[in-house]
Structure formats: structure tokens, C-alpha cells
Amino acid sequence: MRLFGRKDAEDDGGGSSEDGLAGFWTWWQETRPAVDALVAAGDTAGLEDLVAPAVAAVHPDLVWEIAPGRNAMHALVVTSAGDAELRPLAHRWAKAAPPADLLWEFHPSRQANPQAAELTLDVGGFDFALDKLVLGLRAPRNQPRVDVAAYHPIFAELDEDVRLDAALLALDWILGEDEVARWVGEITAVTFEPIDAVAAPHLPAVVADLASGYDEEEWVLLEGQTAGGAPLVATARYPLRPVDHPLFDQHIAITLPYAHRDEAGLPIGESLAALRDFEERLAARLLKLRDDAVLAAHLSAEGQRTIHVYADPTGDAAIHAKELIVSWEEGEPRVDVAADPAWTAVSPFLS
């Protein structure tokens, strides 16, 4: 397993752009023969010197590795390594990749490795053999997550950050990086074996059992208060996770003031009916744009409803939203569009 990470700060390149993505794949086409030769020779230092600057030119905080492919001989992985702000960029990098062939395939996240239990890495000068990794697993009630306490005999010899990095990397290879983001909650790397620990290869089966309970689309009704203490009612998709829509990094906030409200400032009567009609028309449009946008949540408080949509900025979701609000008759509606790759605008609803 050939593993690489971020270059040192002084080697960092500039920010990301469409030009950076196109430039990388132009570089790949021109440089691939040299990459092939270095891989064949097992020259990891040469590979790092050659590939790292090209990845850093896309974004200096992306992480890359060359791993065994699922269908091809090798896989080039360029990943955000759990950084939600960079996940859309990594996926756009992969989307722009050339078709896979017998030698190379391309992924925007670490893939599950069926032979993960056979891997051994050097971690802090110690052999980190994944077949000796065991996990304490806890699934909080009514939560779409499993908490993991990872233990390996070498962890007692490592500092906390190093053993946590090793545990995270192992989970990515055992389960797949995106599945870790979807289904794994708190991760700790412990120095004593947890009670009822299981061998790490059992994790995919545990996650599959957990995931089977969330096959159908669900929505949850939530109640709370605004920062000023006013009552708030929200409805959110559940589970709600940016990893399920990695290209939807455009946040579209549709704000609809309503005239008919109760003493708590929540919609009633004609306003409630008008809001439901608007959302039905919005949902119908989003259904046609299912590959480009998703309705994440809406909340009502203090005489206005805010509807949160996330979309691929190359699509037309924002245009549709602006067309729809023209029909709103209660006050001045508004559509605000901004980049939000980590879905911070709906962070209280993320699961």
C-alpha cells in the first residue's frame, strides 16, 4: 500500500479552480508514462516528488494516495480526508477524470479494501497490522451512527494524534471513507481493549445492519427557539448528510414572510396553506432536478419561513427558486444563494 498525504507548508500551491482541475488532467495525460514507470519500479519517493505538486495545484489541503484498484491494477485517490469544505472539489476532480482502463482508476475518497485485514503499515516505527485491530462498537438509540473505540497493541506506544490518525485510516480502508462519513459517529483510539470488542473486519456487517433501518426517505419535526428566544418549528430530511450529495455545495435559502400567524409567530390558516402549496410546487421542480438539488430543511419563526435547498451550482436550481417566489403574495420573498460546501447553514439538522 503506497500512502501519501499533504506536502509541507512551504510546498503548498494555490487555491482550487476549474482551471486547476483541467490543468491536473492535462498534466496526467502528459506525465502518465513517467508515473507508470515509477509505480512499476516501486519508487515511492519519486512518485511523491512527481504527483504531490500536481495535486497541491488543485488544492494544497487535498490528500492523495496510490492504492490497489477495484477493477484496474491501481487507483489514484485524491480525497478531502474528511474535510467537508473540500469534499465537493475532490468529487469534481474525479468527475473530470478520464475513463478507467486496465491500469488506472480514480476515486475522490478512500475505497473499502477487501484485503484490508492483510495490510501492515509502519506507524511511528511500529508495525500496524490491521488483523490485530479490534473495535468496541456502540450504536446510540435512534441514531444513524455507530460510535467506534479502536484498539491495537501498538497504540499504547503512540501519542494520541498518531494513533487516532492510524485508526481513521484503518476505518477508511475497512469500510470506505464515504461510508465512515455516513454511518460512523465518535471515533476514539484507546490504549486498552474495550469490553466485547470485535475484530475490525466485522464493522461493515454492523454498519449494513444499521443502514438497513434507513432505507426509506424520512423527515423529522423539530421544535426549539431562535437566538432571541422566539418559538421555532423545523422539518428536516433524516438522515441529513452532505456526503450523500457531494456536488451540492450551493446553498439556496428561500425566505417567505407570512401574514397569518399565531401568538408564537408560527403560520396558521391561509398562510399555512399558501406555504404548503409553495413547497409542493418547489418539490415538483426539484424532483425534475433530482441529480442537481435537494430540499434539506425548512423552518418557521417570527413570521417567516426559510426553506434550505442545496444544489450543484452548475445546475438551474437557483433559477427555479427565483422564478417560484414571483408568485408569493404575502410580503417580500427573497432568495439568497451562496457557496456552502460543509452545509453550515443547516448544521443543527445534520445527522
Kinemage of the C-alpha trace (Angstrom):
@kinemage 1
@onewidth
@group {chain A} dominant
@subgroup {mainchain}
@vectorlist {calphas} color= white
{ca met a 1} P 0.000 0.000 0.000
{ca arg a 2} L 1.508 3.265 -1.121
{ca leu a 3} L 0.241 6.076 1.082
{ca phe a 4} L 0.853 9.780 0.695
{ca gly a 5} L -0.507 12.899 2.346
{ca arg a 6} L -0.251 16.659 2.333
{ca lys a 7} L 3.003 18.302 1.368
{ca asp a 8} L 4.782 20.533 3.840
{ca ala a 9} L 3.504 24.089 4.101
{ca glu a 10} L 6.348 25.525 2.057
{ca asp a 11} L 5.427 23.196 -0.814
{ca asp a 12} L 1.759 24.169 -0.824
{ca gly a 13} L 0.325 25.507 -4.045
{ca gly a 14} L -2.506 27.895 -4.648
{ca gly a 15} L -6.243 27.532 -4.265
{ca ser a 16} L -8.665 25.464 -6.276
{ca ser a 17} L -10.391 26.362 -9.544
{ca glu a 18} L -11.857 24.824 -12.657
{ca asp a 19} L -8.545 25.689 -14.307
{ca gly a 20} L -6.772 23.709 -11.594
{ca leu a 21} L -8.875 20.630 -12.308
{ca ala a 22} L -8.374 20.885 -16.052
{ca gly a 23} L -4.680 21.521 -15.507
{ca phe a 24} L -4.320 18.384 -13.402
{ca trp a 25} L -5.807 16.117 -16.056
{ca thr a 26} L -3.707 17.737 -18.769
{ca trp a 27} L -0.686 17.088 -16.560
{ca trp a 28} L -1.823 13.486 -16.011
{ca gln a 29} L -2.106 12.783 -19.705
{ca glu a 30} L 1.355 14.187 -20.339
{ca thr a 31} L 3.022 12.656 -17.280
{ca arg a 32} L 1.336 9.274 -17.045
{ca pro a 33} L 4.192 7.337 -18.695
{ca ala a 34} L 6.548 8.638 -16.013
{ca val a 35} L 4.041 7.781 -13.270
{ca asp a 36} L 3.641 4.268 -14.678
{ca ala a 37} L 7.383 3.767 -14.681
{ca leu a 38} L 7.763 4.947 -11.073
{ca val a 39} L 4.913 2.713 -9.904
{ca ala a 40} L 6.417 -0.268 -11.690
{ca ala a 41} L 9.774 0.442 -10.041
{ca gly a 42} L 8.213 0.919 -6.602
{ca asp a 43} L 9.826 4.349 -6.378
{ca thr a 44} L 7.648 5.996 -3.722
{ca ala a 45} L 9.946 8.987 -3.261
{ca gly a 46} L 9.914 9.670 -6.990
{ca leu a 47} L 6.128 9.385 -7.069
{ca glu a 48} L 5.765 11.869 -4.250
{ca asp a 49} L 8.060 14.357 -5.970
{ca leu a 50} L 6.115 13.994 -9.212
{ca val a 51} L 2.476 13.738 -8.106
{ca ala a 52} L 2.326 15.875 -4.958
{ca pro a 53} L 2.859 19.250 -6.687
{ca ala a 54} L 0.165 18.424 -9.251
{ca val a 55} L -2.366 17.614 -6.516
{ca ala a 56} L -1.343 20.674 -4.492
{ca ala a 57} L -2.024 22.815 -7.546
{ca val a 58} L -5.668 21.720 -7.349
{ca his a 59} L -5.716 22.474 -3.617
{ca pro a 60} L -2.870 22.249 -1.086
{ca asp a 61} L -5.010 20.523 1.540
{ca leu a 62} L -6.107 17.592 -0.593
{ca val a 63} L -4.624 14.206 0.344
{ca trp a 64} L -3.617 11.628 -2.236
{ca glu a 65} L -2.569 8.023 -2.351
{ca ile a 66} L -1.982 5.244 -4.823
{ca ala a 67} L -3.751 2.051 -3.774
{ca pro a 68} L -4.782 -1.241 -5.347
{ca gly a 69} L -7.701 -0.676 -7.708
{ca arg a 70} L -11.084 -2.330 -7.513
{ca asn a 71} L -11.176 -3.123 -11.235
{ca ala a 72} L -7.934 -1.615 -12.526
{ca met a 73} L -4.486 -2.550 -11.249
{ca his a 74} L -4.005 0.781 -9.469
{ca ala a 75} L -6.240 3.507 -8.063
{ca leu a 76} L -5.270 7.145 -7.757
{ca val a 77} L -7.216 8.558 -4.824
{ca val a 78} L -7.450 12.298 -4.222
{ca thr a 79} L -9.512 12.930 -1.127
{ca ser a 80} L -10.562 15.674 1.249
{ca ala a 81} L -9.682 13.285 4.102
{ca gly a 82} L -12.853 14.155 5.981
{ca asp a 83} L -12.731 17.907 5.325
{ca ala a 84} L -16.326 18.714 4.339
{ca glu a 85} L -15.255 22.014 2.777
{ca leu a 86} L -13.061 20.180 0.265
{ca arg a 87} L -15.228 17.133 -0.459
{ca pro a 88} L -17.007 18.741 -3.458
{ca leu a 89} L -13.650 19.636 -5.003
{ca ala a 90} L -12.384 16.057 -4.665
{ca his a 91} L -15.549 14.757 -6.315
{ca arg a 92} L -15.272 17.264 -9.153
{ca trp a 93} L -11.666 16.140 -9.611
{ca ala a 94} L -12.879 12.541 -10.024
{ca lys a 95} L -15.784 13.578 -12.250
{ca ala a 96} L -13.324 15.224 -14.638
{ca ala a 97} L -11.081 12.132 -14.757
{ca pro a 98} L -10.552 10.147 -17.951
{ca pro a 99} L -12.283 6.762 -18.231
{ca ala a 100} L -10.709 3.996 -16.177
{ca asp a 101} L -8.610 1.427 -18.007
{ca leu a 102} L -6.858 -1.792 -17.076
{ca leu a 103} L -4.094 0.052 -15.238
{ca trp a 104} L -5.733 3.079 -13.569
{ca glu a 105} L -8.992 4.106 -11.940
{ca phe a 106} L -9.725 7.283 -9.979
{ca his a 107} L -11.594 7.920 -6.730
{ca pro a 108} L -12.447 11.026 -4.653
{ca ser a 109} L -12.375 9.059 -1.400
{ca arg a 110} L -10.626 6.009 0.007
{ca gln a 111} L -12.359 2.821 -1.056
{ca ala a 112} L -13.018 -0.216 1.098
{ca asn a 113} L -10.269 -2.769 0.557
{ca pro a 114} L -11.423 -6.426 0.721
{ca gln a 115} L -7.870 -7.362 1.736
{ca ala a 116} L -7.603 -4.683 4.419
{ca ala a 117} L -7.001 -7.241 7.164
{ca glu a 118} L -3.834 -8.328 5.346
{ca leu a 119} L -2.276 -4.839 5.367
{ca thr a 120} L 0.594 -3.800 7.617
{ca leu a 121} L 1.830 -0.220 7.824
{ca asp a 122} L 4.691 1.470 9.592
{ca val a 123} L 3.154 3.831 12.160
{ca gly a 124} L 5.581 5.702 14.353
{ca gly a 125} L 8.194 2.999 13.819
{ca phe a 126} L 5.813 0.189 14.809
{ca asp a 127} L 4.069 -2.423 12.661
{ca phe a 128} L 0.371 -1.541 12.424
{ca ala a 129} L -1.109 -4.847 11.265
{ca leu a 130} L -4.822 -4.404 10.631
{ca asp a 131} L -5.573 -8.032 11.507
{ca lys a 132} L -4.776 -7.110 15.133
{ca leu a 133} L -7.134 -4.126 15.195
{ca val a 134} L -10.286 -4.624 17.293
{ca leu a 135} L -13.246 -2.307 17.784
{ca gly a 136} L -15.626 -1.521 20.563
{ca leu a 137} L -18.926 -0.609 18.903
{ca arg a 138} L -21.881 1.286 20.347
{ca ala a 139} L -24.978 2.334 18.429
{ca pro a 140} L -26.791 5.141 20.306
{ca arg a 141} L -30.534 4.572 20.418
{ca asn a 142} L -32.443 6.061 17.464
{ca gln a 143} L -29.276 7.486 15.924
{ca pro a 144} L -27.984 6.699 12.398
{ca arg a 145} L -24.444 6.323 13.724
{ca val a 146} L -22.210 3.770 15.393
{ca asp a 147} L -19.517 5.028 17.781
{ca val a 148} L -16.167 3.273 17.489
{ca ala a 149} L -13.407 2.736 20.051
{ca ala a 150} L -10.412 1.318 18.158
{ca tyr a 151} L -7.678 -0.662 19.894
{ca his a 152} L -4.390 -2.047 18.606
{ca pro a 153} L -1.496 -3.418 20.688
{ca ile a 154} L 0.838 -0.660 19.437
{ca phe a 155} L -1.489 2.163 20.473
{ca ala a 156} L -0.027 2.292 23.975
{ca glu a 157} L 3.317 3.228 22.372
{ca leu a 158} L 1.913 6.078 20.272
{ca asp a 159} L 0.745 9.565 21.142
{ca glu a 160} L -2.954 10.332 20.840
{ca asp a 161} L -2.867 12.114 17.492
{ca val a 162} L -0.813 9.408 15.780
{ca arg a 163} L -2.963 6.539 16.989
{ca leu a 164} L -6.154 8.406 16.030
{ca asp a 165} L -4.784 9.030 12.529
{ca ala a 166} L -3.947 5.334 12.243
{ca ala a 167} L -7.434 4.341 13.409
{ca leu a 168} L -9.123 6.706 10.953
{ca leu a 169} L -7.043 5.397 8.073
{ca ala a 170} L -7.840 1.803 9.020
{ca leu a 171} L -11.584 2.531 9.180
{ca asp a 172} L -11.431 4.125 5.721
{ca trp a 173} L -9.815 1.012 4.262
{ca ile a 174} L -12.127 -1.394 6.083
{ca leu a 175} L -15.411 0.414 5.433
{ca gly a 176} L -14.691 3.050 2.789
{ca glu a 177} L -14.189 6.731 3.552
{ca asp a 178} L -17.676 7.848 2.475
{ca glu a 179} L -19.344 5.093 4.496
{ca val a 180} L -17.360 6.198 7.541
{ca ala a 181} L -18.678 9.729 6.993
{ca arg a 182} L -22.243 8.421 6.664
{ca trp a 183} L -22.501 5.919 9.477
{ca val a 184} L -19.657 6.287 11.972
{ca gly a 185} L -20.056 8.752 14.809
{ca glu a 186} L -17.481 9.344 17.532
{ca ile a 187} L -14.114 7.690 16.892
{ca thr a 188} L -11.562 7.157 19.647
{ca ala a 189} L -8.248 5.299 19.616
{ca val a 190} L -7.801 3.668 23.023
{ca thr a 191} L -4.871 2.016 24.783
{ca phe a 192} L -6.903 -0.716 26.500
{ca glu a 193} L -9.015 -3.276 24.665
{ca pro a 194} L -12.731 -2.442 25.021
{ca ile a 195} L -15.104 -4.939 26.596
{ca asp a 196} L -16.904 -7.005 23.938
{ca ala a 197} L -14.525 -5.781 21.237
{ca val a 198} L -14.894 -7.377 17.807
{ca ala a 199} L -12.381 -7.884 15.034
{ca ala a 200} L -12.277 -4.854 12.742
{ca pro a 201} L -13.495 -6.771 9.638
{ca his a 202} L -16.902 -7.145 11.349
{ca leu a 203} L -17.551 -3.397 11.064
{ca pro a 204} L -19.105 -3.481 7.539
{ca ala a 205} L -21.712 -6.016 8.671
{ca val a 206} L -22.617 -3.893 11.697
{ca val a 207} L -22.946 -0.781 9.532
{ca ala a 208} L -25.023 -2.622 6.919
{ca asp a 209} L -27.451 -3.690 9.650
{ca leu a 210} L -27.669 -0.104 10.919
{ca ala a 211} L -28.146 1.304 7.404
{ca ser a 212} L -30.984 -1.117 6.659
{ca gly a 213} L -33.149 0.840 9.094
{ca tyr a 214} L -32.868 3.984 6.967
{ca asp a 215} L -33.771 2.718 3.511
{ca glu a 216} L -36.838 4.944 3.183
{ca glu a 217} L -36.804 8.736 2.983
{ca glu a 218} L -37.731 10.219 6.359
{ca trp a 219} L -38.420 13.678 7.731
{ca val a 220} L -38.335 14.787 11.354
{ca leu a 221} L -40.289 17.578 13.051
{ca leu a 222} L -38.227 19.656 15.466
{ca glu a 223} L -39.122 22.391 17.901
{ca gly a 224} L -36.859 24.939 19.515
{ca gln a 225} L -36.129 28.611 19.945
{ca thr a 226} L -34.431 31.320 17.924
{ca ala a 227} L -31.408 33.133 19.317
{ca gly a 228} L -33.839 35.734 20.626
{ca gly a 229} L -35.980 33.132 22.391
{ca ala a 230} L -38.909 33.026 19.953
{ca pro a 231} L -40.541 29.637 19.235
{ca leu a 232} L -39.235 27.831 16.169
{ca val a 233} L -40.567 24.815 14.277
{ca ala a 234} L -38.470 22.997 11.697
{ca thr a 235} L -38.775 19.990 9.410
{ca ala a 236} L -35.587 18.330 8.165
{ca arg a 237} L -34.611 15.399 5.999
{ca tyr a 238} L -33.333 12.498 8.110
{ca pro a 239} L -30.591 11.454 7.985
{ca leu a 240} L -29.246 14.725 6.574
{ca arg a 241} L -25.614 14.414 5.446
{ca pro a 242} L -23.519 16.386 2.933
{ca val a 243} L -21.631 13.205 1.993
{ca asp a 244} L -24.792 11.903 0.299
{ca his a 245} L -24.730 14.878 -2.112
{ca pro a 246} L -21.047 15.791 -2.503
{ca leu a 247} L -21.542 18.082 -5.517
{ca phe a 248} L -24.342 20.080 -3.872
{ca asp a 249} L -22.242 22.868 -2.373
{ca gln a 250} L -24.514 25.760 -3.373
{ca his a 251} L -26.898 26.849 -0.621
{ca ile a 252} L -30.204 28.352 -1.746
{ca ala a 253} L -32.183 29.977 1.071
{ca ile a 254} L -35.760 30.871 0.160
{ca thr a 255} L -37.331 33.239 2.706
{ca leu a 256} L -41.113 33.654 2.673
{ca pro a 257} L -42.754 36.145 5.082
{ca tyr a 258} L -46.301 35.145 6.023
{ca ala a 259} L -49.183 37.315 7.148
{ca his a 260} L -51.302 34.910 9.208
{ca arg a 261} L -49.606 33.696 12.364
{ca asp a 262} L -50.416 32.692 15.897
{ca glu a 263} L -49.214 34.365 19.091
{ca ala a 264} L -45.951 32.410 18.848
{ca gly a 265} L -45.266 33.770 15.359
{ca leu a 266} L -45.924 30.453 13.606
{ca pro a 267} L -48.020 30.195 10.404
{ca ile a 268} L -51.741 29.433 10.555
{ca gly a 269} L -54.780 29.448 8.280
{ca glu a 270} L -54.347 30.888 4.798
{ca ser a 271} L -50.617 31.413 5.268
{ca leu a 272} L -50.051 27.802 6.260
{ca ala a 273} L -51.993 26.655 3.197
{ca ala a 274} L -50.008 29.005 0.943
{ca leu a 275} L -46.702 27.756 2.343
{ca arg a 276} L -47.705 24.147 1.744
{ca asp a 277} L -48.710 24.959 -1.826
{ca phe a 278} L -45.409 26.720 -2.466
{ca glu a 279} L -43.405 23.807 -1.108
{ca glu a 280} L -45.368 21.331 -3.221
{ca arg a 281} L -44.555 23.345 -6.333
{ca leu a 282} L -40.922 23.608 -5.245
{ca ala a 283} L -40.752 19.853 -4.597
{ca ala a 284} L -42.170 19.162 -8.068
{ca arg a 285} L -39.426 21.251 -9.647
{ca leu a 286} L -36.716 19.674 -7.504
{ca leu a 287} L -37.980 16.235 -8.466
{ca lys a 288} L -37.091 17.087 -12.061
{ca leu a 289} L -33.697 18.283 -10.820
{ca arg a 290} L -33.048 15.304 -8.531
{ca asp a 291} L -29.476 14.978 -9.808
{ca asp a 292} L -28.844 18.682 -9.211
{ca ala a 293} L -30.621 19.707 -5.994
{ca val a 294} L -32.180 18.506 -2.747
{ca leu a 295} L -34.558 20.084 -0.238
{ca ala a 296} L -32.733 19.813 3.088
{ca ala a 297} L -34.943 21.542 5.660
{ca his a 298} L -37.346 24.371 6.337
{ca leu a 299} L -38.019 26.327 9.491
{ca ser a 300} L -40.662 28.798 10.613
{ca ala a 301} L -40.288 31.506 13.248
{ca glu a 302} L -41.209 35.126 13.860
{ca gly a 303} L -43.440 35.463 10.826
{ca gln a 304} L -41.248 33.954 8.152
{ca arg a 305} L -40.342 30.551 6.743
{ca thr a 306} L -36.875 29.778 5.424
{ca ile a 307} L -36.500 26.858 3.026
{ca his a 308} L -32.990 25.413 2.646
{ca val a 309} L -32.062 23.842 -0.686
{ca tyr a 310} L -28.625 22.523 -1.641
{ca ala a 311} L -27.689 22.270 -5.276
{ca asp a 312} L -24.975 21.706 -7.822
{ca pro a 313} L -24.002 25.259 -8.834
{ca thr a 314} L -23.737 24.166 -12.456
{ca gly a 315} L -27.472 23.380 -12.464
{ca asp a 316} L -30.582 25.562 -12.595
{ca ala a 317} L -31.994 25.174 -9.073
{ca ala a 318} L -31.354 28.802 -8.109
{ca ile a 319} L -33.098 29.987 -11.279
{ca his a 320} L -36.151 27.853 -10.465
{ca ala a 321} L -36.268 29.228 -6.918
{ca lys a 322} L -36.201 32.809 -8.168
{ca glu a 323} L -38.949 32.055 -10.670
{ca leu a 324} L -41.172 30.490 -7.998
{ca ile a 325} L -41.046 33.342 -5.478
{ca val a 326} L -42.622 35.694 -8.030
{ca ser a 327} L -45.975 34.086 -7.192
{ca trp a 328} L -45.655 34.700 -3.432
{ca glu a 329} L -48.165 37.315 -2.308
{ca glu a 330} L -47.507 37.727 1.430
{ca gly a 331} L -44.725 40.238 1.917
{ca glu a 332} L -41.429 40.431 0.030
{ca pro a 333} L -39.902 36.968 -0.601
{ca arg a 334} L -36.159 36.560 -1.003
{ca val a 335} L -33.713 34.063 -2.477
{ca asp a 336} L -30.129 34.113 -1.194
{ca val a 337} L -27.517 31.997 -2.957
{ca ala a 338} L -24.073 31.246 -1.516
{ca ala a 339} L -21.366 28.609 -1.535
{ca asp a 340} L -21.672 26.312 1.494
{ca pro a 341} L -19.820 23.008 0.902
{ca ala a 342} L -19.967 21.992 4.582
{ca trp a 343} L -23.721 22.732 4.818
{ca thr a 344} L -23.108 25.059 7.744
{ca ala a 345} L -26.458 26.804 7.225
{ca val a 346} L -28.250 23.615 8.308
{ca ser a 347} L -25.634 22.390 10.796
{ca pro a 348} L -28.170 21.974 13.639
{ca phe a 349} L -30.047 19.450 11.495
{ca leu a 350} L -27.099 17.371 10.267
{ca ser a 351} L -27.149 13.761 11.367
